[in-house]
Amino acid sequence: MQFRYLYLALTIVFDSLGIAFLNKAEGTTHLRFLALGLLLLNMGLVSLSYTLKYMDVTIANTTFAGVSSVLIAAIGYYWFGERYSMFQYCCLALVLFGLAGLHLTGVSK
């Protein structure tokens, strides 16, 4: 049963890094970053399919989407120099509170 968290973590990492590399690709300007980004996104989808063997789709997809969003915001801040307003930070915190609430109510399967 602990595999669900391993596969979910891999899904989140692969997806977040894939999106970061797609941003670095600047469309099709840098094909190496494009190829790496697409490879990582596909690895994330495969990992998500394994996650769904052990978790309900609602919990798995919501966790994947929420944590990936927060991780992408952190990558954007540190790697791409993006800056956010206090309101945007509050919205990211609400995402994390919502995820905590979902997990407190239970993870099935």
RONU-208322 format. One record per atom (N, C-alpha, C, O, CB): residue number from 1; residue in one letter; chain; y, z, x. Coordinates in steps of 0.2 Angstrom, whole numbers. Glycine has a CB too. Layout:
// residues N
[r NUM, "A", "A", [Y, Z, X]] ...
END
This chain:
// residues 109
[r 1, "M", "A", [-6, 0, 4]] [r 1, "M", "A", [0, 0, 0]] [r 1, "M", "A", [6, 0, 4]] [r 1, "M", "A", [12, -2, 2]] [r 1, "M", "A", [0, 6, -5]] [r 2, "Q", "A", [6, 2, 10]] [r 2, "Q", "A", [12, 3, 15]] [r 2, "Q", "A", [14, -4, 17]] [r 2, "Q", "A", [19, -5, 19]] [r 2, "Q", "A", [11, 7, 21]] [r 3, "F", "A", [10, -9, 16]] [r 3, "F", "A", [11, -16, 18]] [r 3, "F", "A", [17, -19, 14]] [r 3, "F", "A", [21, -23, 16]] [r 3, "F", "A", [5, -21, 17]] [r 4, "R", "A", [18, -16, 8]] [r 4, "R", "A", [23, -19, 3]] [r 4, "R", "A", [30, -18, 7]] [r 4, "R", "A", [34, -22, 6]] [r 4, "R", "A", [23, -15, -3]] [r 5, "Y", "A", [31, -12, 10]] [r 5, "Y", "A", [37, -11, 13]] [r 5, "Y", "A", [38, -15, 20]] [r 5, "Y", "A", [44, -17, 21]] [r 5, "Y", "A", [38, -3, 15]] [r 6, "L", "A", [33, -16, 23]] [r 6, "L", "A", [33, -20, 29]] [r 6, "L", "A", [35, -27, 27]] [r 6, "L", "A", [39, -30, 30]] [r 6, "L", "A", [26, -20, 33]] [r 7, "Y", "A", [31, -30, 22]] [r 7, "Y", "A", [33, -37, 20]] [r 7, "Y", "A", [40, -37, 17]] [r 7, "Y", "A", [43, -42, 18]] [r 7, "Y", "A", [27, -39, 15]] [r 8, "L", "A", [42, -32, 14]] [r 8, "L", "A", [49, -33, 11]] [r 8, "L", "A", [54, -32, 16]] [r 8, "L", "A", [59, -36, 16]] [r 8, "L", "A", [50, -27, 6]] [r 9, "A", "A", [53, -28, 21]] [r 9, "A", "A", [57, -28, 27]] [r 9, "A", "A", [58, -35, 31]] [r 9, "A", "A", [63, -37, 33]] [r 9, "A", "A", [55, -22, 32]] [r 10, "L", "A", [52, -38, 32]] [r 10, "L", "A", [52, -44, 35]] [r 10, "L", "A", [55, -49, 31]] [r 10, "L", "A", [59, -54, 33]] [r 10, "L", "A", [44, -46, 36]] [r 11, "T", "A", [54, -49, 24]] [r 11, "T", "A", [58, -54, 20]] [r 11, "T", "A", [66, -53, 21]] [r 11, "T", "A", [69, -58, 21]] [r 11, "T", "A", [56, -53, 12]] [r 12, "I", "A", [68, -47, 21]] [r 12, "I", "A", [75, -46, 21]] [r 12, "I", "A", [78, -48, 28]] [r 12, "I", "A", [83, -51, 28]] [r 12, "I", "A", [76, -38, 20]] [r 13, "V", "A", [74, -46, 33]] [r 13, "V", "A", [77, -48, 40]] [r 13, "V", "A", [77, -56, 41]] [r 13, "V", "A", [81, -59, 43]] [r 13, "V", "A", [72, -45, 45]] [r 14, "F", "A", [71, -59, 39]] [r 14, "F", "A", [71, -66, 40]] [r 14, "F", "A", [76, -70, 35]] [r 14, "F", "A", [79, -75, 38]] [r 14, "F", "A", [64, -69, 37]] [r 15, "D", "A", [77, -68, 29]] [r 15, "D", "A", [82, -71, 25]] [r 15, "D", "A", [89, -70, 28]] [r 15, "D", "A", [93, -75, 28]] [r 15, "D", "A", [81, -68, 18]] [r 16, "S", "A", [91, -64, 30]] [r 16, "S", "A", [97, -62, 32]] [r 16, "S", "A", [99, -66, 39]] [r 16, "S", "A", [104, -69, 39]] [r 16, "S", "A", [98, -55, 33]] [r 17, "L", "A", [94, -66, 43]] [r 17, "L", "A", [95, -70, 49]] [r 17, "L", "A", [95, -78, 48]] [r 17, "L", "A", [99, -81, 51]] [r 17, "L", "A", [90, -69, 54]] [r 18, "G", "A", [91, -80, 43]] [r 18, "G", "A", [91, -87, 41]] [r 18, "G", "A", [98, -89, 39]] [r 18, "G", "A", [101, -95, 41]] [r 18, "G", "A", [86, -89, 36]] [r 19, "I", "A", [101, -85, 35]] [r 19, "I", "A", [108, -87, 32]] [r 19, "I", "A", [113, -87, 37]] [r 19, "I", "A", [117, -91, 37]] [r 19, "I", "A", [109, -82, 26]] [r 20, "A", "A", [112, -82, 42]] [r 20, "A", "A", [117, -81, 47]] [r 20, "A", "A", [117, -88, 52]] [r 20, "A", "A", [122, -90, 54]] [r 20, "A", "A", [116, -75, 52]] [r 21, "F", "A", [111, -90, 53]] [r 21, "F", "A", [110, -96, 57]] [r 21, "F", "A", [112, -102, 53]] [r 21, "F", "A", [115, -107, 56]] [r 21, "F", "A", [103, -97, 59]] [r 22, "L", "A", [111, -102, 47]] [r 22, "L", "A", [114, -108, 43]] [r 22, "L", "A", [122, -108, 43]] [r 22, "L", "A", [125, -114, 44]] [r 22, "L", "A", [112, -108, 36]] [r 23, "N", "A", [125, -102, 43]] [r 23, "N", "A", [132, -102, 44]] [r 23, "N", "A", [134, -105, 51]] [r 23, "N", "A", [139, -108, 52]] [r 23, "N", "A", [135, -95, 43]] [r 24, "K", "A", [130, -103, 56]] [r 24, "K", "A", [132, -105, 63]] [r 24, "K", "A", [131, -113, 63]] [r 24, "K", "A", [134, -116, 68]] [r 24, "K", "A", [127, -102, 68]] [r 25, "A", "A", [126, -116, 59]] [r 25, "A", "A", [125, -123, 60]] [r 25, "A", "A", [131, -127, 57]] [r 25, "A", "A", [131, -133, 59]] [r 25, "A", "A", [119, -124, 55]] [r 26, "E", "A", [135, -124, 53]] [r 26, "E", "A", [141, -128, 51]] [r 26, "E", "A", [139, -134, 48]] [r 26, "E", "A", [141, -140, 50]] [r 26, "E", "A", [146, -129, 57]] [r 27, "G", "A", [135, -134, 43]] [r 27, "G", "A", [132, -140, 39]] [r 27, "G", "A", [127, -143, 44]] [r 27, "G", "A", [122, -139, 45]] [r 27, "G", "A", [138, -145, 38]] [r 28, "T", "A", [128, -149, 46]] [r 28, "T", "A", [123, -152, 50]] [r 28, "T", "A", [126, -153, 57]] [r 28, "T", "A", [123, -157, 61]] [r 28, "T", "A", [120, -158, 48]] [r 29, "T", "A", [131, -149, 59]] [r 29, "T", "A", [134, -150, 65]] [r 29, "T", "A", [130, -148, 71]] [r 29, "T", "A", [129, -151, 76]] [r 29, "T", "A", [141, -147, 66]] [r 30, "H", "A", [127, -142, 70]] [r 30, "H", "A", [122, -139, 76]] [r 30, "H", "A", [115, -139, 73]] [r 30, "H", "A", [113, -134, 70]] [r 30, "H", "A", [125, -132, 78]] [r 31, "L", "A", [111, -144, 75]] [r 31, "L", "A", [105, -145, 72]] [r 31, "L", "A", [100, -140, 74]] [r 31, "L", "A", [95, -138, 70]] [r 31, "L", "A", [102, -152, 74]] [r 32, "R", "A", [101, -137, 80]] [r 32, "R", "A", [96, -131, 82]] [r 32, "R", "A", [97, -125, 77]] [r 32, "R", "A", [92, -122, 75]] [r 32, "R", "A", [98, -129, 89]] [r 33, "F", "A", [103, -123, 76]] [r 33, "F", "A", [105, -118, 71]] [r 33, "F", "A", [102, -119, 64]] [r 33, "F", "A", [99, -115, 61]] [r 33, "F", "A", [112, -116, 71]] [r 34, "L", "A", [103, -125, 62]] [r 34, "L", "A", [101, -128, 56]] [r 34, "L", "A", [93, -127, 55]] [r 34, "L", "A", [90, -124, 50]] [r 34, "L", "A", [103, -135, 54]] [r 35, "A", "A", [89, -129, 60]] [r 35, "A", "A", [82, -129, 60]] [r 35, "A", "A", [80, -122, 61]] [r 35, "A", "A", [75, -120, 57]] [r 35, "A", "A", [79, -133, 66]] [r 36, "L", "A", [83, -118, 65]] [r 36, "L", "A", [81, -111, 65]] [r 36, "L", "A", [82, -107, 59]] [r 36, "L", "A", [78, -103, 56]] [r 36, "L", "A", [85, -107, 71]] [r 37, "G", "A", [88, -108, 56]] [r 37, "G", "A", [90, -105, 49]] [r 37, "G", "A", [85, -107, 44]] [r 37, "G", "A", [82, -103, 40]] [r 37, "G", "A", [97, -107, 47]] [r 38, "L", "A", [83, -113, 43]] [r 38, "L", "A", [78, -116, 38]] [r 38, "L", "A", [71, -113, 40]] [r 38, "L", "A", [67, -111, 35]] [r 38, "L", "A", [77, -123, 38]] [r 39, "L", "A", [69, -112, 46]] [r 39, "L", "A", [63, -109, 48]] [r 39, "L", "A", [62, -102, 46]] [r 39, "L", "A", [58, -100, 43]] [r 39, "L", "A", [61, -110, 55]] [r 40, "L", "A", [68, -98, 47]] [r 40, "L", "A", [68, -91, 45]] [r 40, "L", "A", [68, -90, 38]] [r 40, "L", "A", [65, -86, 35]] [r 40, "L", "A", [74, -88, 48]] [r 41, "L", "A", [72, -94, 34]] [r 41, "L", "A", [72, -94, 27]] [r 41, "L", "A", [65, -95, 24]] [r 41, "L", "A", [63, -92, 19]] [r 41, "L", "A", [77, -99, 24]] [r 42, "N", "A", [61, -100, 27]] [r 42, "N", "A", [54, -101, 24]] [r 42, "N", "A", [50, -96, 26]] [r 42, "N", "A", [45, -94, 22]] [r 42, "N", "A", [52, -108, 27]] [r 43, "M", "A", [50, -93, 32]] [r 43, "M", "A", [46, -87, 34]] [r 43, "M", "A", [48, -81, 29]] [r 43, "M", "A", [43, -77, 27]] [r 43, "M", "A", [48, -85, 41]] [r 44, "G", "A", [54, -80, 27]] [r 44, "G", "A", [56, -75, 22]] [r 44, "G", "A", [53, -76, 15]] [r 44, "G", "A", [50, -72, 12]] [r 44, "G", "A", [63, -75, 21]] [r 45, "L", "A", [52, -83, 13]] [r 45, "L", "A", [49, -84, 7]] [r 45, "L", "A", [41, -83, 7]] [r 45, "L", "A", [39, -80, 2]] [r 45, "L", "A", [50, -91, 5]] [r 46, "V", "A", [38, -84, 13]] [r 46, "V", "A", [31, -83, 13]] [r 46, "V", "A", [30, -75, 13]] [r 46, "V", "A", [26, -73, 10]] [r 46, "V", "A", [28, -86, 20]] [r 47, "S", "A", [34, -71, 17]] [r 47, "S", "A", [34, -64, 17]] [r 47, "S", "A", [35, -61, 10]] [r 47, "S", "A", [32, -56, 8]] [r 47, "S", "A", [39, -61, 22]] [r 48, "L", "A", [40, -64, 6]] [r 48, "L", "A", [41, -62, -1]] [r 48, "L", "A", [35, -63, -5]] [r 48, "L", "A", [33, -59, -9]] [r 48, "L", "A", [47, -66, -4]] [r 49, "S", "A", [31, -69, -4]] [r 49, "S", "A", [25, -70, -8]] [r 49, "S", "A", [20, -64, -7]] [r 49, "S", "A", [16, -62, -11]] [r 49, "S", "A", [23, -77, -7]] [r 50, "Y", "A", [20, -62, 0]] [r 50, "Y", "A", [15, -56, 1]] [r 50, "Y", "A", [18, -50, -2]] [r 50, "Y", "A", [14, -46, -4]] [r 50, "Y", "A", [14, -56, 9]] [r 51, "T", "A", [24, -49, -2]] [r 51, "T", "A", [27, -43, -5]] [r 51, "T", "A", [25, -42, -12]] [r 51, "T", "A", [24, -37, -15]] [r 51, "T", "A", [35, -43, -4]] [r 52, "L", "A", [25, -48, -16]] [r 52, "L", "A", [24, -48, -23]] [r 52, "L", "A", [17, -46, -24]] [r 52, "L", "A", [15, -45, -30]] [r 52, "L", "A", [26, -55, -26]] [r 53, "K", "A", [12, -46, -19]] [r 53, "K", "A", [5, -44, -21]] [r 53, "K", "A", [5, -37, -22]] [r 53, "K", "A", [1, -34, -25]] [r 53, "K", "A", [1, -46, -15]] [r 54, "Y", "A", [10, -33, -19]] [r 54, "Y", "A", [10, -26, -19]] [r 54, "Y", "A", [16, -23, -23]] [r 54, "Y", "A", [15, -17, -24]] [r 54, "Y", "A", [10, -23, -12]] [r 55, "M", "A", [21, -26, -25]] [r 55, "M", "A", [26, -24, -29]] [r 55, "M", "A", [28, -28, -35]] [r 55, "M", "A", [26, -34, -35]] [r 55, "M", "A", [33, -23, -24]] [r 56, "D", "A", [31, -25, -40]] [r 56, "D", "A", [33, -28, -46]] [r 56, "D", "A", [39, -33, -44]] [r 56, "D", "A", [43, -31, -39]] [r 56, "D", "A", [35, -24, -51]] [r 57, "V", "A", [39, -39, -47]] [r 57, "V", "A", [44, -44, -45]] [r 57, "V", "A", [51, -41, -46]] [r 57, "V", "A", [55, -43, -42]] [r 57, "V", "A", [43, -50, -49]] [r 58, "T", "A", [52, -37, -51]] [r 58, "T", "A", [59, -35, -52]] [r 58, "T", "A", [61, -31, -47]] [r 58, "T", "A", [67, -31, -44]] [r 58, "T", "A", [59, -31, -59]] [r 59, "I", "A", [57, -26, -45]] [r 59, "I", "A", [59, -21, -39]] [r 59, "I", "A", [60, -25, -33]] [r 59, "I", "A", [64, -24, -29]] [r 59, "I", "A", [54, -16, -39]] [r 60, "A", "A", [55, -29, -31]] [r 60, "A", "A", [55, -33, -25]] [r 60, "A", "A", [61, -38, -24]] [r 60, "A", "A", [64, -37, -19]] [r 60, "A", "A", [48, -37, -24]] [r 61, "N", "A", [62, -42, -29]] [r 61, "N", "A", [67, -46, -29]] [r 61, "N", "A", [74, -43, -29]] [r 61, "N", "A", [79, -45, -25]] [r 61, "N", "A", [67, -51, -34]] [r 62, "T", "A", [75, -38, -33]] [r 62, "T", "A", [81, -34, -33]] [r 62, "T", "A", [83, -31, -26]] [r 62, "T", "A", [88, -31, -24]] [r 62, "T", "A", [81, -29, -38]] [r 63, "T", "A", [78, -28, -23]] [r 63, "T", "A", [78, -25, -17]] [r 63, "T", "A", [80, -30, -11]] [r 63, "T", "A", [84, -29, -7]] [r 63, "T", "A", [72, -21, -15]] [r 64, "F", "A", [76, -35, -11]] [r 64, "F", "A", [77, -41, -7]] [r 64, "F", "A", [84, -43, -7]] [r 64, "F", "A", [88, -44, -2]] [r 64, "F", "A", [72, -46, -8]] [r 65, "A", "A", [86, -45, -13]] [r 65, "A", "A", [93, -48, -14]] [r 65, "A", "A", [99, -43, -12]] [r 65, "A", "A", [104, -45, -9]] [r 65, "A", "A", [94, -50, -21]] [r 66, "G", "A", [98, -37, -14]] [r 66, "G", "A", [103, -32, -13]] [r 66, "G", "A", [104, -30, -6]] [r 66, "G", "A", [109, -30, -3]] [r 66, "G", "A", [102, -25, -17]] [r 67, "V", "A", [98, -28, -3]] [r 67, "V", "A", [99, -26, 4]] [r 67, "V", "A", [101, -32, 9]] [r 67, "V", "A", [104, -31, 14]] [r 67, "V", "A", [92, -23, 7]] [r 68, "S", "A", [98, -38, 7]] [r 68, "S", "A", [100, -44, 11]] [r 68, "S", "A", [108, -45, 10]] [r 68, "S", "A", [111, -47, 15]] [r 68, "S", "A", [97, -50, 8]] [r 69, "S", "A", [111, -44, 4]] [r 69, "S", "A", [118, -45, 3]] [r 69, "S", "A", [122, -40, 8]] [r 69, "S", "A", [127, -42, 11]] [r 69, "S", "A", [120, -44, -4]] [r 70, "V", "A", [120, -34, 8]] [r 70, "V", "A", [123, -29, 12]] [r 70, "V", "A", [122, -31, 20]] [r 70, "V", "A", [127, -30, 24]] [r 70, "V", "A", [120, -22, 11]] [r 71, "L", "A", [116, -33, 22]] [r 71, "L", "A", [115, -35, 29]] [r 71, "L", "A", [119, -41, 30]] [r 71, "L", "A", [121, -41, 36]] [r 71, "L", "A", [107, -36, 30]] [r 72, "I", "A", [119, -46, 26]] [r 72, "I", "A", [123, -52, 27]] [r 72, "I", "A", [131, -50, 28]] [r 72, "I", "A", [134, -53, 33]] [r 72, "I", "A", [122, -57, 22]] [r 73, "A", "A", [133, -45, 24]] [r 73, "A", "A", [140, -43, 25]] [r 73, "A", "A", [141, -40, 32]] [r 73, "A", "A", [146, -41, 35]] [r 73, "A", "A", [142, -38, 19]] [r 74, "A", "A", [136, -36, 34]] [r 74, "A", "A", [137, -33, 41]] [r 74, "A", "A", [136, -38, 46]] [r 74, "A", "A", [140, -38, 51]] [r 74, "A", "A", [131, -28, 42]] [r 75, "I", "A", [132, -43, 46]] [r 75, "I", "A", [132, -48, 50]] [r 75, "I", "A", [138, -52, 50]] [r 75, "I", "A", [141, -54, 56]] [r 75, "I", "A", [126, -53, 49]] [r 76, "G", "A", [141, -53, 45]] [r 76, "G", "A", [147, -57, 44]] [r 76, "G", "A", [153, -53, 48]] [r 76, "G", "A", [157, -56, 51]] [r 76, "G", "A", [149, -58, 37]] [r 77, "Y", "A", [153, -47, 47]] [r 77, "Y", "A", [158, -42, 50]] [r 77, "Y", "A", [157, -42, 58]] [r 77, "Y", "A", [162, -44, 61]] [r 77, "Y", "A", [157, -35, 47]] [r 78, "Y", "A", [151, -41, 60]] [r 78, "Y", "A", [150, -41, 67]] [r 78, "Y", "A", [150, -47, 71]] [r 78, "Y", "A", [152, -48, 77]] [r 78, "Y", "A", [144, -36, 69]] [r 79, "W", "A", [146, -52, 68]] [r 79, "W", "A", [145, -58, 71]] [r 79, "W", "A", [150, -64, 70]] [r 79, "W", "A", [152, -67, 75]] [r 79, "W", "A", [138, -61, 69]] [r 80, "F", "A", [153, -64, 64]] [r 80, "F", "A", [158, -69, 62]] [r 80, "F", "A", [165, -67, 62]] [r 80, "F", "A", [169, -71, 60]] [r 80, "F", "A", [155, -72, 56]] [r 81, "G", "A", [166, -60, 63]] [r 81, "G", "A", [173, -57, 62]] [r 81, "G", "A", [176, -57, 55]] [r 81, "G", "A", [182, -57, 55]] [r 81, "G", "A", [177, -61, 67]] [r 82, "E", "A", [171, -57, 50]] [r 82, "E", "A", [174, -57, 43]] [r 82, "E", "A", [177, -50, 42]] [r 82, "E", "A", [174, -45, 44]] [r 82, "E", "A", [168, -59, 38]] [r 83, "R", "A", [182, -50, 38]] [r 83, "R", "A", [185, -43, 36]] [r 83, "R", "A", [184, -42, 29]] [r 83, "R", "A", [185, -47, 25]] [r 83, "R", "A", [192, -42, 39]] [r 84, "Y", "A", [183, -36, 26]] [r 84, "Y", "A", [183, -35, 19]] [r 84, "Y", "A", [188, -30, 17]] [r 84, "Y", "A", [190, -26, 21]] [r 84, "Y", "A", [176, -32, 17]] [r 85, "S", "A", [190, -30, 10]] [r 85, "S", "A", [194, -25, 8]] [r 85, "S", "A", [190, -19, 6]] [r 85, "S", "A", [184, -19, 5]] [r 85, "S", "A", [198, -28, 1]] [r 86, "M", "A", [194, -14, 4]] [r 86, "M", "A", [191, -7, 2]] [r 86, "M", "A", [187, -8, -4]] [r 86, "M", "A", [182, -5, -5]] [r 86, "M", "A", [196, -2, 1]] [r 87, "F", "A", [190, -12, -9]] [r 87, "F", "A", [186, -14, -15]] [r 87, "F", "A", [179, -17, -14]] [r 87, "F", "A", [174, -16, -17]] [r 87, "F", "A", [190, -18, -20]] [r 88, "Q", "A", [179, -22, -9]] [r 88, "Q", "A", [173, -25, -7]] [r 88, "Q", "A", [168, -20, -4]] [r 88, "Q", "A", [162, -21, -6]] [r 88, "Q", "A", [174, -31, -2]] [r 89, "Y", "A", [170, -16, 0]] [r 89, "Y", "A", [166, -10, 3]] [r 89, "Y", "A", [163, -6, -3]] [r 89, "Y", "A", [157, -4, -3]] [r 89, "Y", "A", [169, -6, 8]] [r 90, "C", "A", [167, -4, -8]] [r 90, "C", "A", [165, 0, -14]] [r 90, "C", "A", [160, -4, -18]] [r 90, "C", "A", [155, -1, -20]] [r 90, "C", "A", [171, 1, -18]] [r 91, "C", "A", [160, -11, -18]] [r 91, "C", "A", [156, -15, -22]] [r 91, "C", "A", [149, -15, -18]] [r 91, "C", "A", [144, -15, -21]] [r 91, "C", "A", [158, -22, -23]] [r 92, "L", "A", [149, -15, -12]] [r 92, "L", "A", [143, -15, -8]] [r 92, "L", "A", [139, -8, -8]] [r 92, "L", "A", [133, -8, -9]] [r 92, "L", "A", [144, -17, 0]] [r 93, "A", "A", [143, -3, -9]] [r 93, "A", "A", [141, 4, -10]] [r 93, "A", "A", [137, 4, -16]] [r 93, "A", "A", [132, 7, -17]] [r 93, "A", "A", [146, 9, -9]] [r 94, "L", "A", [140, 1, -21]] [r 94, "L", "A", [137, 1, -28]] [r 94, "L", "A", [130, -3, -28]] [r 94, "L", "A", [126, -1, -32]] [r 94, "L", "A", [142, -2, -33]] [r 95, "V", "A", [130, -8, -24]] [r 95, "V", "A", [123, -11, -24]] [r 95, "V", "A", [118, -6, -21]] [r 95, "V", "A", [113, -6, -23]] [r 95, "V", "A", [124, -18, -19]] [r 96, "L", "A", [120, -3, -16]] [r 96, "L", "A", [115, 2, -13]] [r 96, "L", "A", [113, 8, -17]] [r 96, "L", "A", [108, 10, -18]] [r 96, "L", "A", [118, 5, -6]] [r 97, "F", "A", [118, 10, -21]] [r 97, "F", "A", [117, 15, -26]] [r 97, "F", "A", [112, 13, -32]] [r 97, "F", "A", [108, 16, -34]] [r 97, "F", "A", [123, 18, -29]] [r 98, "G", "A", [113, 7, -34]] [r 98, "G", "A", [109, 4, -39]] [r 98, "G", "A", [102, 3, -36]] [r 98, "G", "A", [97, 4, -40]] [r 98, "G", "A", [111, -3, -41]] [r 99, "L", "A", [101, 1, -30]] [r 99, "L", "A", [94, 0, -27]] [r 99, "L", "A", [91, 7, -26]] [r 99, "L", "A", [85, 7, -28]] [r 99, "L", "A", [95, -3, -20]] [r 100, "A", "A", [95, 12, -24]] [r 100, "A", "A", [92, 19, -24]] [r 100, "A", "A", [89, 21, -31]] [r 100, "A", "A", [84, 24, -32]] [r 100, "A", "A", [97, 24, -21]] [r 101, "G", "A", [93, 19, -36]] [r 101, "G", "A", [91, 21, -43]] [r 101, "G", "A", [85, 18, -45]] [r 101, "G", "A", [81, 21, -48]] [r 101, "G", "A", [97, 20, -48]] [r 102, "L", "A", [84, 11, -43]] [r 102, "L", "A", [78, 8, -45]] [r 102, "L", "A", [72, 11, -42]] [r 102, "L", "A", [67, 12, -45]] [r 102, "L", "A", [79, 0, -43]] [r 103, "H", "A", [73, 13, -35]] [r 103, "H", "A", [67, 15, -32]] [r 103, "H", "A", [66, 23, -34]] [r 103, "H", "A", [60, 25, -33]] [r 103, "H", "A", [68, 15, -24]] [r 104, "L", "A", [70, 26, -36]] [r 104, "L", "A", [69, 33, -39]] [r 104, "L", "A", [65, 33, -45]] [r 104, "L", "A", [62, 38, -47]] [r 104, "L", "A", [76, 37, -40]] [r 105, "T", "A", [66, 27, -49]] [r 105, "T", "A", [62, 27, -55]] [r 105, "T", "A", [55, 24, -54]] [r 105, "T", "A", [51, 24, -59]] [r 105, "T", "A", [66, 22, -60]] [r 106, "G", "A", [53, 22, -48]] [r 106, "G", "A", [46, 21, -46]] [r 106, "G", "A", [45, 14, -45]] [r 106, "G", "A", [49, 9, -47]] [r 106, "G", "A", [42, 22, -52]] [r 107, "V", "A", [40, 13, -40]] [r 107, "V", "A", [38, 6, -38]] [r 107, "V", "A", [31, 5, -40]] [r 107, "V", "A", [27, 9, -38]] [r 107, "V", "A", [39, 5, -30]] [r 108, "S", "A", [30, 0, -44]] [r 108, "S", "A", [23, -1, -47]] [r 108, "S", "A", [19, -5, -43]] [r 108, "S", "A", [21, -7, -38]] [r 108, "S", "A", [24, -3, -54]] [r 109, "K", "A", [13, -6, -46]] [r 109, "K", "A", [8, -11, -43]] [r 109, "K", "A", [3, -7, -39]] [r 109, "K", "A", [-2, -10, -36]] [r 109, "K", "A", [10, -17, -40]] 
END
